[in-house]
Amino acid sequence: MFNRKMASSTDSSAAVDEEVRRLYERYQAAESDDERREIALEMGKLDGRRHSEIYEALENE
């Protein structure tokens, strides 16, 4: 049972890592400060989701 949780956690982390990579690439390619700001806000939302998943997992241990 523990291995399943770890595997699903790893799968989730890999998906988040891929999303972070895409956002970072978009940020680097952005041509305006407004565009970079919007992407940075998306990154912040993603980071918030990641932290809430971590806290939820800790509460369920």
N, CA, C, O and CB atoms as a CASP TS submission, in Angstrom:
PFRMAT TS
TARGET T0000
AUTHOR 0000-0000-0000
METHOD Language model
MODEL 1
PARENT N/A
ATOM      1  N   MET     1       0.824  -1.188   0.000  1.00  0.00           N
ATOM      2  CA  MET     1       0.000   0.000   0.000  1.00  0.00           C
ATOM      3  C   MET     1       0.873   1.258   0.000  1.00  0.00           C
ATOM      4  O   MET     1       0.582   2.214  -0.719  1.00  0.00           O
ATOM      5  CB  MET     1      -0.940  -0.006   1.209  1.00  0.00           C
ATOM      6  N   PHE     2       1.933   1.261   0.796  1.00  0.00           N
ATOM      7  CA  PHE     2       2.814   2.417   0.862  1.00  0.00           C
ATOM      8  C   PHE     2       3.437   2.703  -0.503  1.00  0.00           C
ATOM      9  O   PHE     2       3.561   3.862  -0.899  1.00  0.00           O
ATOM     10  CB  PHE     2       3.907   2.195   1.910  1.00  0.00           C
ATOM     11  N   ASN     3       3.827   1.654  -1.218  1.00  0.00           N
ATOM     12  CA  ASN     3       4.447   1.845  -2.525  1.00  0.00           C
ATOM     13  C   ASN     3       3.503   2.499  -3.516  1.00  0.00           C
ATOM     14  O   ASN     3       3.938   3.294  -4.349  1.00  0.00           O
ATOM     15  CB  ASN     3       4.923   0.524  -3.073  1.00  0.00           C
ATOM     16  N   ARG     4       2.231   2.183  -3.442  1.00  0.00           N
ATOM     17  CA  ARG     4       1.266   2.814  -4.341  1.00  0.00           C
ATOM     18  C   ARG     4       1.181   4.310  -4.097  1.00  0.00           C
ATOM     19  O   ARG     4       1.145   5.097  -5.042  1.00  0.00           O
ATOM     20  CB  ARG     4      -0.110   2.183  -4.174  1.00  0.00           C
ATOM     21  N   LYS     5       1.150   4.703  -2.835  1.00  0.00           N
ATOM     22  CA  LYS     5       1.094   6.128  -2.517  1.00  0.00           C
ATOM     23  C   LYS     5       2.339   6.829  -3.042  1.00  0.00           C
ATOM     24  O   LYS     5       2.257   7.924  -3.600  1.00  0.00           O
ATOM     25  CB  LYS     5       0.955   6.344  -0.996  1.00  0.00           C
ATOM     26  N   MET     6       3.471   6.205  -2.863  1.00  0.00           N
ATOM     27  CA  MET     6       4.704   6.812  -3.328  1.00  0.00           C
ATOM     28  C   MET     6       4.701   6.928  -4.855  1.00  0.00           C
ATOM     29  O   MET     6       5.134   7.944  -5.399  1.00  0.00           O
ATOM     30  CB  MET     6       5.914   5.995  -2.852  1.00  0.00           C
ATOM     31  N   ALA     7       4.227   5.918  -5.530  1.00  0.00           N
ATOM     32  CA  ALA     7       4.205   5.945  -6.992  1.00  0.00           C
ATOM     33  C   ALA     7       3.278   7.041  -7.481  1.00  0.00           C
ATOM     34  O   ALA     7       3.642   7.785  -8.393  1.00  0.00           O
ATOM     35  CB  ALA     7       3.767   4.586  -7.558  1.00  0.00           C
ATOM     36  N   SER     8       2.089   7.164  -6.901  1.00  0.00           N
ATOM     37  CA  SER     8       1.166   8.188  -7.354  1.00  0.00           C
ATOM     38  C   SER     8       1.700   9.575  -7.015  1.00  0.00           C
ATOM     39  O   SER     8       1.498  10.523  -7.775  1.00  0.00           O
ATOM     40  CB  SER     8      -0.217   7.978  -6.729  1.00  0.00           C
ATOM     41  N   SER     9       2.376   9.696  -5.887  1.00  0.00           N
ATOM     42  CA  SER     9       2.987  10.964  -5.516  1.00  0.00           C
ATOM     43  C   SER     9       4.071  11.334  -6.520  1.00  0.00           C
ATOM     44  O   SER     9       4.187  12.491  -6.925  1.00  0.00           O
ATOM     45  CB  SER     9       3.570  10.893  -4.091  1.00  0.00           C
ATOM     46  N   THR    10       4.857  10.350  -6.915  1.00  0.00           N
ATOM     47  CA  THR    10       5.925  10.592  -7.888  1.00  0.00           C
ATOM     48  C   THR    10       5.332  10.976  -9.236  1.00  0.00           C
ATOM     49  O   THR    10       5.838  11.884  -9.896  1.00  0.00           O
ATOM     50  CB  THR    10       6.825   9.347  -8.034  1.00  0.00           C
ATOM     51  N   ASP    11       4.265  10.296  -9.655  1.00  0.00           N
ATOM     52  CA  ASP    11       3.605  10.622 -10.918  1.00  0.00           C
ATOM     53  C   ASP    11       3.093  12.057 -10.896  1.00  0.00           C
ATOM     54  O   ASP    11       3.254  12.800 -11.864  1.00  0.00           O
ATOM     55  CB  ASP    11       2.446   9.646 -11.192  1.00  0.00           C
ATOM     56  N   SER    12       2.482  12.434  -9.791  1.00  0.00           N
ATOM     57  CA  SER    12       1.962  13.790  -9.642  1.00  0.00           C
ATOM     58  C   SER    12       3.096  14.801  -9.698  1.00  0.00           C
ATOM     59  O   SER    12       2.968  15.846 -10.335  1.00  0.00           O
ATOM     60  CB  SER    12       1.184  13.931  -8.326  1.00  0.00           C
ATOM     61  N   SER    13       4.194  14.499  -9.039  1.00  0.00           N
ATOM     62  CA  SER    13       5.344  15.401  -9.035  1.00  0.00           C
ATOM     63  C   SER    13       5.925  15.549 -10.433  1.00  0.00           C
ATOM     64  O   SER    13       6.329  16.645 -10.823  1.00  0.00           O
ATOM     65  CB  SER    13       6.418  14.894  -8.071  1.00  0.00           C
ATOM     66  N   ALA    14       5.971  14.476 -11.178  1.00  0.00           N
ATOM     67  CA  ALA    14       6.505  14.532 -12.538  1.00  0.00           C
ATOM     68  C   ALA    14       5.637  15.427 -13.415  1.00  0.00           C
ATOM     69  O   ALA    14       6.157  16.190 -14.229  1.00  0.00           O
ATOM     70  CB  ALA    14       6.598  13.118 -13.144  1.00  0.00           C
ATOM     71  N   ALA    15       4.319  15.340 -13.255  1.00  0.00           N
ATOM     72  CA  ALA    15       3.408  16.183 -14.032  1.00  0.00           C
ATOM     73  C   ALA    15       3.594  17.650 -13.658  1.00  0.00           C
ATOM     74  O   ALA    15       3.602  18.522 -14.527  1.00  0.00           O
ATOM     75  CB  ALA    15       1.943  15.753 -13.805  1.00  0.00           C
ATOM     76  N   VAL    16       3.742  17.915 -12.373  1.00  0.00           N
ATOM     77  CA  VAL    16       3.961  19.289 -11.919  1.00  0.00           C
ATOM     78  C   VAL    16       5.293  19.801 -12.430  1.00  0.00           C
ATOM     79  O   VAL    16       5.386  20.944 -12.878  1.00  0.00           O
ATOM     80  CB  VAL    16       3.908  19.375 -10.384  1.00  0.00           C
ATOM     81  N   ASP    17       6.326  18.972 -12.368  1.00  0.00           N
ATOM     82  CA  ASP    17       7.641  19.374 -12.863  1.00  0.00           C
ATOM     83  C   ASP    17       7.585  19.732 -14.343  1.00  0.00           C
ATOM     84  O   ASP    17       8.227  20.687 -14.780  1.00  0.00           O
ATOM     85  CB  ASP    17       8.663  18.260 -12.631  1.00  0.00           C
ATOM     86  N   GLU    18       6.825  18.973 -15.105  1.00  0.00           N
ATOM     87  CA  GLU    18       6.683  19.255 -16.543  1.00  0.00           C
ATOM     88  C   GLU    18       5.956  20.584 -16.750  1.00  0.00           C
ATOM     89  O   GLU    18       6.324  21.367 -17.626  1.00  0.00           O
ATOM     90  CB  GLU    18       5.916  18.105 -17.257  1.00  0.00           C
ATOM     91  N   GLU    19       4.935  20.832 -15.950  1.00  0.00           N
ATOM     92  CA  GLU    19       4.205  22.095 -16.056  1.00  0.00           C
ATOM     93  C   GLU    19       5.109  23.276 -15.675  1.00  0.00           C
ATOM     94  O   GLU    19       5.065  24.327 -16.314  1.00  0.00           O
ATOM     95  CB  GLU    19       2.947  22.067 -15.154  1.00  0.00           C
ATOM     96  N   VAL    20       5.915  23.100 -14.646  1.00  0.00           N
ATOM     97  CA  VAL    20       6.867  24.145 -14.236  1.00  0.00           C
ATOM     98  C   VAL    20       7.852  24.415 -15.366  1.00  0.00           C
ATOM     99  O   VAL    20       8.153  25.571 -15.666  1.00  0.00           O
ATOM    100  CB  VAL    20       7.628  23.731 -12.941  1.00  0.00           C
ATOM    101  N   ARG    21       8.348  23.366 -15.988  1.00  0.00           N
ATOM    102  CA  ARG    21       9.307  23.521 -17.086  1.00  0.00           C
ATOM    103  C   ARG    21       8.678  24.315 -18.241  1.00  0.00           C
ATOM    104  O   ARG    21       9.317  25.200 -18.810  1.00  0.00           O
ATOM    105  CB  ARG    21       9.787  22.132 -17.586  1.00  0.00           C
ATOM    106  N   ARG    22       7.426  23.994 -18.580  1.00  0.00           N
ATOM    107  CA  ARG    22       6.749  24.713 -19.666  1.00  0.00           C
ATOM    108  C   ARG    22       6.550  26.192 -19.314  1.00  0.00           C
ATOM    109  O   ARG    22       6.765  27.075 -20.145  1.00  0.00           O
ATOM    110  CB  ARG    22       5.389  24.057 -19.973  1.00  0.00           C
ATOM    111  N   LEU    23       6.135  26.442 -18.068  1.00  0.00           N
ATOM    112  CA  LEU    23       5.935  27.829 -17.644  1.00  0.00           C
ATOM    113  C   LEU    23       7.257  28.598 -17.673  1.00  0.00           C
ATOM    114  O   LEU    23       7.296  29.751 -18.102  1.00  0.00           O
ATOM    115  CB  LEU    23       5.319  27.878 -16.228  1.00  0.00           C
ATOM    116  N   TYR    24       8.325  27.969 -17.224  1.00  0.00           N
ATOM    117  CA  TYR    24       9.627  28.623 -17.222  1.00  0.00           C
ATOM    118  C   TYR    24      10.070  28.951 -18.644  1.00  0.00           C
ATOM    119  O   TYR    24      10.607  30.029 -18.897  1.00  0.00           O
ATOM    120  CB  TYR    24      10.670  27.738 -16.532  1.00  0.00           C
ATOM    121  N   GLU    25       9.846  28.027 -19.565  1.00  0.00           N
ATOM    122  CA  GLU    25      10.211  28.282 -20.964  1.00  0.00           C
ATOM    123  C   GLU    25       9.393  29.435 -21.525  1.00  0.00           C
ATOM    124  O   GLU    25       9.921  30.281 -22.246  1.00  0.00           O
ATOM    125  CB  GLU    25      10.003  27.017 -21.821  1.00  0.00           C
ATOM    126  N   ARG    26       8.104  29.472 -21.197  1.00  0.00           N
ATOM    127  CA  ARG    26       7.260  30.588 -21.640  1.00  0.00           C
ATOM    128  C   ARG    26       7.755  31.905 -21.038  1.00  0.00           C
ATOM    129  O   ARG    26       7.781  32.935 -21.711  1.00  0.00           O
ATOM    130  CB  ARG    26       5.781  30.342 -21.247  1.00  0.00           C
ATOM    131  N   TYR    27       8.145  31.857 -19.763  1.00  0.00           N
ATOM    132  CA  TYR    27       8.638  33.057 -19.084  1.00  0.00           C
ATOM    133  C   TYR    27       9.895  33.574 -19.790  1.00  0.00           C
ATOM    134  O   TYR    27      10.022  34.772 -20.040  1.00  0.00           O
ATOM    135  CB  TYR    27       8.937  32.758 -17.585  1.00  0.00           C
ATOM    136  N   GLN    28      10.816  32.672 -20.109  1.00  0.00           N
ATOM    137  CA  GLN    28      12.063  33.066 -20.779  1.00  0.00           C
ATOM    138  C   GLN    28      11.799  33.653 -22.165  1.00  0.00           C
ATOM    139  O   GLN    28      12.527  34.536 -22.617  1.00  0.00           O
ATOM    140  CB  GLN    28      13.002  31.863 -20.898  1.00  0.00           C
ATOM    141  N   ALA    29      10.760  33.164 -22.835  1.00  0.00           N
ATOM    142  CA  ALA    29      10.456  33.622 -24.188  1.00  0.00           C
ATOM    143  C   ALA    29       9.542  34.849 -24.208  1.00  0.00           C
ATOM    144  O   ALA    29       9.330  35.444 -25.265  1.00  0.00           O
ATOM    145  CB  ALA    29       9.815  32.502 -24.973  1.00  0.00           C
ATOM    146  N   ALA    30       9.006  35.228 -23.059  1.00  0.00           N
ATOM    147  CA  ALA    30       8.073  36.356 -22.996  1.00  0.00           C
ATOM    148  C   ALA    30       8.741  37.631 -23.504  1.00  0.00           C
ATOM    149  O   ALA    30       9.925  37.875 -23.270  1.00  0.00           O
ATOM    150  CB  ALA    30       7.563  36.560 -21.553  1.00  0.00           C
ATOM    151  N   GLU    31       7.945  38.434 -24.206  1.00  0.00           N
ATOM    152  CA  GLU    31       8.487  39.646 -24.808  1.00  0.00           C
ATOM    153  C   GLU    31       8.140  40.910 -24.035  1.00  0.00           C
ATOM    154  O   GLU    31       8.646  41.986 -24.355  1.00  0.00           O
ATOM    155  CB  GLU    31       7.993  39.774 -26.211  1.00  0.00           C
ATOM    156  N   SER    32       7.287  40.796 -23.024  1.00  0.00           N
ATOM    157  CA  SER    32       6.912  41.996 -22.277  1.00  0.00           C
ATOM    158  C   SER    32       6.856  41.692 -20.785  1.00  0.00           C
ATOM    159  O   SER    32       6.719  40.541 -20.369  1.00  0.00           O
ATOM    160  CB  SER    32       5.553  42.542 -22.766  1.00  0.00           C
ATOM    161  N   ASP    33       6.963  42.743 -20.001  1.00  0.00           N
ATOM    162  CA  ASP    33       6.856  42.589 -18.556  1.00  0.00           C
ATOM    163  C   ASP    33       5.461  42.104 -18.157  1.00  0.00           C
ATOM    164  O   ASP    33       5.317  41.326 -17.214  1.00  0.00           O
ATOM    165  CB  ASP    33       7.176  43.914 -17.857  1.00  0.00           C
ATOM    166  N   ASP    34       4.440  42.563 -18.875  1.00  0.00           N
ATOM    167  CA  ASP    34       3.076  42.114 -18.577  1.00  0.00           C
ATOM    168  C   ASP    34       2.923  40.612 -18.786  1.00  0.00           C
ATOM    169  O   ASP    34       2.302  39.923 -17.977  1.00  0.00           O
ATOM    170  CB  ASP    34       2.067  42.863 -19.448  1.00  0.00           C
ATOM    171  N   GLU    35       3.489  40.119 -19.868  1.00  0.00           N
ATOM    172  CA  GLU    35       3.435  38.684 -20.159  1.00  0.00           C
ATOM    173  C   GLU    35       4.186  37.886 -19.090  1.00  0.00           C
ATOM    174  O   GLU    35       3.708  36.851 -18.626  1.00  0.00           O
ATOM    175  CB  GLU    35       4.028  38.394 -21.556  1.00  0.00           C
ATOM    176  N   ARG    36       5.364  38.379 -18.707  1.00  0.00           N
ATOM    177  CA  ARG    36       6.139  37.705 -17.651  1.00  0.00           C
ATOM    178  C   ARG    36       5.390  37.719 -16.325  1.00  0.00           C
ATOM    179  O   ARG    36       5.438  36.743 -15.577  1.00  0.00           O
ATOM    180  CB  ARG    36       7.514  38.373 -17.480  1.00  0.00           C
ATOM    181  N   ARG    37       4.702  38.814 -16.029  1.00  0.00           N
ATOM    182  CA  ARG    37       3.929  38.907 -14.788  1.00  0.00           C
ATOM    183  C   ARG    37       2.812  37.869 -14.764  1.00  0.00           C
ATOM    184  O   ARG    37       2.604  37.200 -13.751  1.00  0.00           O
ATOM    185  CB  ARG    37       3.343  40.318 -14.623  1.00  0.00           C
ATOM    186  N   GLU    38       2.095  37.735 -15.872  1.00  0.00           N
ATOM    187  CA  GLU    38       1.012  36.741 -15.948  1.00  0.00           C
ATOM    188  C   GLU    38       1.545  35.325 -15.750  1.00  0.00           C
ATOM    189  O   GLU    38       0.930  34.520 -15.050  1.00  0.00           O
ATOM    190  CB  GLU    38       0.286  36.840 -17.301  1.00  0.00           C
ATOM    191  N   ILE    39       2.675  35.025 -16.357  1.00  0.00           N
ATOM    192  CA  ILE    39       3.283  33.699 -16.220  1.00  0.00           C
ATOM    193  C   ILE    39       3.747  33.480 -14.784  1.00  0.00           C
ATOM    194  O   ILE    39       3.592  32.385 -14.243  1.00  0.00           O
ATOM    195  CB  ILE    39       4.471  33.537 -17.199  1.00  0.00           C
ATOM    196  N   ALA    40       4.312  34.511 -14.166  1.00  0.00           N
ATOM    197  CA  ALA    40       4.752  34.405 -12.771  1.00  0.00           C
ATOM    198  C   ALA    40       3.555  34.122 -11.858  1.00  0.00           C
ATOM    199  O   ALA    40       3.674  33.353 -10.904  1.00  0.00           O
ATOM    200  CB  ALA    40       5.476  35.705 -12.325  1.00  0.00           C
ATOM    201  N   LEU    41       2.413  34.733 -12.142  1.00  0.00           N
ATOM    202  CA  LEU    41       1.205  34.464 -11.356  1.00  0.00           C
ATOM    203  C   LEU    41       0.772  33.000 -11.512  1.00  0.00           C
ATOM    204  O   LEU    41       0.365  32.362 -10.541  1.00  0.00           O
ATOM    205  CB  LEU    41       0.059  35.412 -11.788  1.00  0.00           C
ATOM    206  N   GLU    42       0.862  32.478 -12.732  1.00  0.00           N
ATOM    207  CA  GLU    42       0.546  31.060 -12.960  1.00  0.00           C
ATOM    208  C   GLU    42       1.499  30.168 -12.167  1.00  0.00           C
ATOM    209  O   GLU    42       1.081  29.161 -11.595  1.00  0.00           O
ATOM    210  CB  GLU    42       0.625  30.718 -14.468  1.00  0.00           C
ATOM    211  N   MET    43       2.779  30.540 -12.136  1.00  0.00           N
ATOM    212  CA  MET    43       3.766  29.769 -11.378  1.00  0.00           C
ATOM    213  C   MET    43       3.413  29.773  -9.890  1.00  0.00           C
ATOM    214  O   MET    43       3.536  28.751  -9.215  1.00  0.00           O
ATOM    215  CB  MET    43       5.189  30.342 -11.596  1.00  0.00           C
ATOM    216  N   GLY    44       2.976  30.918  -9.388  1.00  0.00           N
ATOM    217  CA  GLY    44       2.584  31.017  -7.988  1.00  0.00           C
ATOM    218  C   GLY    44       1.397  30.133  -7.661  1.00  0.00           C
ATOM    219  O   GLY    44       1.365  29.500  -6.606  1.00  0.00           O
ATOM    220  N   LYS    45       0.421  30.084  -8.553  1.00  0.00           N
ATOM    221  CA  LYS    45      -0.745  29.215  -8.344  1.00  0.00           C
ATOM    222  C   LYS    45      -0.322  27.759  -8.318  1.00  0.00           C
ATOM    223  O   LYS    45      -0.789  26.982  -7.485  1.00  0.00           O
ATOM    224  CB  LYS    45      -1.800  29.439  -9.442  1.00  0.00           C
ATOM    225  N   LEU    46       0.557  27.392  -9.228  1.00  0.00           N
ATOM    226  CA  LEU    46       1.052  26.021  -9.282  1.00  0.00           C
ATOM    227  C   LEU    46       1.794  25.668  -8.001  1.00  0.00           C
ATOM    228  O   LEU    46       1.621  24.573  -7.465  1.00  0.00           O
ATOM    229  CB  LEU    46       1.968  25.826 -10.496  1.00  0.00           C
ATOM    230  N   ASP    47       2.606  26.576  -7.514  1.00  0.00           N
ATOM    231  CA  ASP    47       3.357  26.343  -6.276  1.00  0.00           C
ATOM    232  C   ASP    47       2.395  26.188  -5.101  1.00  0.00           C
ATOM    233  O   ASP    47       2.610  25.347  -4.229  1.00  0.00           O
ATOM    234  CB  ASP    47       4.351  27.502  -6.009  1.00  0.00           C
ATOM    235  N   GLY    48       1.348  26.987  -5.075  1.00  0.00           N
ATOM    236  CA  GLY    48       0.341  26.873  -4.022  1.00  0.00           C
ATOM    237  C   GLY    48      -0.351  25.526  -4.039  1.00  0.00           C
ATOM    238  O   GLY    48      -0.590  24.937  -2.985  1.00  0.00           O
ATOM    239  N   ARG    49      -0.678  25.028  -5.228  1.00  0.00           N
ATOM    240  CA  ARG    49      -1.307  23.700  -5.348  1.00  0.00           C
ATOM    241  C   ARG    49      -0.353  22.627  -4.853  1.00  0.00           C
ATOM    242  O   ARG    49      -0.763  21.702  -4.152  1.00  0.00           O
ATOM    243  CB  ARG    49      -1.722  23.411  -6.814  1.00  0.00           C
ATOM    244  N   ARG    50       0.911  22.746  -5.214  1.00  0.00           N
ATOM    245  CA  ARG    50       1.914  21.750  -4.801  1.00  0.00           C
ATOM    246  C   ARG    50       2.006  21.718  -3.277  1.00  0.00           C
ATOM    247  O   ARG    50       2.047  20.643  -2.678  1.00  0.00           O
ATOM    248  CB  ARG    50       3.308  22.070  -5.424  1.00  0.00           C
ATOM    249  N   HIS    51       2.039  22.878  -2.660  1.00  0.00           N
ATOM    250  CA  HIS    51       2.138  22.925  -1.199  1.00  0.00           C
ATOM    251  C   HIS    51       0.897  22.366  -0.538  1.00  0.00           C
ATOM    252  O   HIS    51       1.001  21.675   0.476  1.00  0.00           O
ATOM    253  CB  HIS    51       2.371  24.350  -0.730  1.00  0.00           C
ATOM    254  N   SER    52      -0.284  22.648  -1.089  1.00  0.00           N
ATOM    255  CA  SER    52      -1.504  22.115  -0.483  1.00  0.00           C
ATOM    256  C   SER    52      -1.543  20.591  -0.587  1.00  0.00           C
ATOM    257  O   SER    52      -2.040  19.928   0.323  1.00  0.00           O
ATOM    258  CB  SER    52      -2.747  22.725  -1.154  1.00  0.00           C
ATOM    259  N   GLU    53      -1.029  20.027  -1.676  1.00  0.00           N
ATOM    260  CA  GLU    53      -0.968  18.571  -1.817  1.00  0.00           C
ATOM    261  C   GLU    53      -0.016  17.966  -0.789  1.00  0.00           C
ATOM    262  O   GLU    53      -0.290  16.907  -0.223  1.00  0.00           O
ATOM    263  CB  GLU    53      -0.526  18.185  -3.241  1.00  0.00           C
ATOM    264  N   ILE    54       1.097  18.644  -0.554  1.00  0.00           N
ATOM    265  CA  ILE    54       2.066  18.146   0.436  1.00  0.00           C
ATOM    266  C   ILE    54       1.447  18.163   1.821  1.00  0.00           C
ATOM    267  O   ILE    54       1.551  17.182   2.558  1.00  0.00           O
ATOM    268  CB  ILE    54       3.363  18.995   0.419  1.00  0.00           C
ATOM    269  N   TYR    55       0.798  19.273   2.188  1.00  0.00           N
ATOM    270  CA  TYR    55       0.185  19.371   3.521  1.00  0.00           C
ATOM    271  C   TYR    55      -0.931  18.345   3.693  1.00  0.00           C
ATOM    272  O   TYR    55      -1.076  17.754   4.763  1.00  0.00           O
ATOM    273  CB  TYR    55      -0.366  20.787   3.756  1.00  0.00           C
ATOM    274  N   GLU    56      -1.715  18.134   2.644  1.00  0.00           N
ATOM    275  CA  GLU    56      -2.795  17.148   2.704  1.00  0.00           C
ATOM    276  C   GLU    56      -2.215  15.751   2.923  1.00  0.00           C
ATOM    277  O   GLU    56      -2.736  14.984   3.732  1.00  0.00           O
ATOM    278  CB  GLU    56      -3.644  17.186   1.408  1.00  0.00           C
ATOM    279  N   ALA    57      -1.148  15.421   2.212  1.00  0.00           N
ATOM    280  CA  ALA    57      -0.513  14.114   2.363  1.00  0.00           C
ATOM    281  C   ALA    57       0.031  13.934   3.782  1.00  0.00           C
ATOM    282  O   ALA    57      -0.078  12.852   4.360  1.00  0.00           O
ATOM    283  CB  ALA    57       0.618  13.947   1.334  1.00  0.00           C
ATOM    284  N   LEU    58       0.608  14.983   4.333  1.00  0.00           N
ATOM    285  CA  LEU    58       1.138  14.892   5.695  1.00  0.00           C
ATOM    286  C   LEU    58       0.019  14.684   6.715  1.00  0.00           C
ATOM    287  O   LEU    58       0.192  13.940   7.681  1.00  0.00           O
ATOM    288  CB  LEU    58       1.932  16.157   6.041  1.00  0.00           C
ATOM    289  N   GLU    59      -1.111  15.328   6.507  1.00  0.00           N
ATOM    290  CA  GLU    59      -2.238  15.173   7.422  1.00  0.00           C
ATOM    291  C   GLU    59      -2.809  13.751   7.375  1.00  0.00           C
ATOM    292  O   GLU    59      -3.347  13.259   8.367  1.00  0.00           O
ATOM    293  CB  GLU    59      -3.332  16.189   7.085  1.00  0.00           C
ATOM    294  N   ASN    60      -2.688  13.104   6.226  1.00  0.00           N
ATOM    295  CA  ASN    60      -3.256  11.767   6.042  1.00  0.00           C
ATOM    296  C   ASN    60      -2.308  10.659   6.497  1.00  0.00           C
ATOM    297  O   ASN    60      -2.677   9.486   6.447  1.00  0.00           O
ATOM    298  CB  ASN    60      -3.619  11.557   4.586  1.00  0.00           C
ATOM    299  N   GLU    61      -1.111  10.997   6.933  1.00  0.00           N
ATOM    300  CA  GLU    61      -0.160   9.966   7.371  1.00  0.00           C
ATOM    301  C   GLU    61      -0.531   9.440   8.732  1.00  0.00           C
ATOM    302  O   GLU    61       0.154   8.566   9.264  1.00  0.00           O
ATOM    303  CB  GLU    61       1.264  10.514   7.398  1.00  0.00           C
TER
END
